[in-house]
Amino acid sequence: MKVDRLCHVHFWVNDLRKACSRYSEILEDKWVGPIDWDPLKLVVAFDNIGIELFEPKTLDSPSAKYRPASGEGFACLGLKVHNIDEAVADLKSKGMRFLEALPGQYILQANESLRAAWTLPEDLFGVMLELLEYEDRTPISLANLNRLSHIPEVPTTKVPIEGGKTH
């Protein structure tokens, strides 16, 4: 499989707002989120340097069973590929298995120009790979910015999330 670039690194967190605040304090970066990603039952935030934080909305989300025992820590590497169908076929031929993003579906059409697939971590020494196919030449976090009509910024102090939802 040919990889175009490393897009980002994902980490699981138990409290997205608290984690964004702490990362912002330490790395002096800016966070975008929380963003509900309903297909995978996750709430996501990302920064401007290539870190994405995941908080599961439910314990039965498709990928939640791959969280560390503490609930926090490394999640996966996001890799840009030119052709996701070819990349998935190549990895399957090498014995890699994939997480079902939706029942019977291994490649998720996230939006009009982003497709994604995730390997099972037990096939690569505990490391999950997220394969991403998209047109933009920028890393995926920046590409996602172009597709959101409203980009909520994670505040550094605790405040209720818009719409009364709490995560």
N, C-alpha and C positions, 0 to 999 in steps of 0.2 A: 504494500500500500504506500503510495506516495503522499506525504504530508506537505502541504503548502507552508504551514506555520503553526506554532503554538498560539492559540487565541487567548486563553485564560485558564486559570486554576480555580476550581470550585472547593469550597469548604462548607461543611454542615455546621450550623449553629442552633442553639436552643432558643435564643432571643435575638432576633434580627436587628432590632433597634439598638440594643446594648452592644452587639458586636460591631455594627457600623460605627457607632460612636467611638468605641475603643480603637478600631482600625484607623479611623480618621485622626484620632489623637496621636497615635504612634507613627503613622505613615504620612500624616498631613496631606491626605488625599480627599477627594470629594466623592460622595456616594449618591447613587440614583436608586430610588426604590421607596417603599416596598412595591413590588409588582406581583400581582397574583398570576400564577401560571397554572390555570385550571387543568389542562390536560394531564399534568404530572402531580397535581395537588401540592404545589410548592409556592412559597413566597420567596422572591428573589430580590437581591440588591447587588449592584455592581459598581465598581469604581473606575477611575480613569487610567489605571495602570494594568488592568487585567486580572483582578481578583473578583470572583463572584461568591456571594454568600447565599446559602439555601437554608430555609426553615420549612420543614414539612408542615402542611396545613392539617394533615391527619396522619396517624401512625400506619394507615393502610395505603399510603400513596405508593405508586409503582416502584419508586426508588428508595423509600424510607427504610426498607429492610437491609439496605447496604450501609446504613449509618454505623459509625463506631459505637461500641457499647456505651460510651459516655454521652452519645448523641451529638458530639461535636468532633470536628477534625477534618482531615482530608477527604474530599468527595471524588473528584475526577479531574482529568486533564481535558480541556477543550481543544480539539485539533481541527484546523481548516483543511478540507480535502476538495479537490477539483470536481470529482464526480462521486457522490455518496453511494450510488448503486454499485459502482465498480469497487469502491473501498469496502463496502459491506461484503460483497461476494468474495473479494480477496481474503479478508479476515476469516470469513466462514470456511474457506478452503484450507485455512491454517488452523482450524479447530476452535476459533473464537465463537462464542455464543453471544446473543444480543438480548437486551431487556426489551420486553414488549412495552412500547410506549402507549399503545392502545390495544385492546384485545385483537390478537392476530396480526398486529402491525408493528414492524420493527423500525421503520423510518417514519418519523413524525414530520408532517408539513406544518411547521410552526407558524408561518405567515406566508405572504405571497412570494417571498424570495429566500426563505430560510428553511432548510431541511436538516434534521438531526437524527442521530442514532447513538445508542449507548451499549458498550460491551459489558458483559458480566465481569465483575472484578476478580472472581476466583480463577478466571482464565489467564490473568496476567499478574500473578503475585499480589493480589489485593488491590490492583489499580484499575479503576473504571476509565475507559476512554469515551469521550463524547466526540463523535464525528460530526462536522458541520460543513454544509455546502451552502454558500451564499455568493452573491455577485460582487459585493463591495470589496474594495482593496484594503479597508480598514479592519482592525480586529473586531470580532463579533460584538463586543460590548458597545463600541461606537456605532457599528452597523445597526444595532437594536435601537439606538437613540433616534436614528433617522425614521424609524417605523412607528414610534410611539406618538400619539397625538397629544398626550399629556404626560409629562415626566415629573412624577412626584419626587422631591428630594427628601432623603432621610434626615430628619432634624437631629442635632446632637443632644437634645434633651428629650425626655419622654413626653410625647403628646399623643392623643388618640389619632388613629389612622382615619383618613377621610372616609365618609360613608358609614361611620360607626363600627366598622369591622375591627376586630382586634386579633392580633396574631402573636 
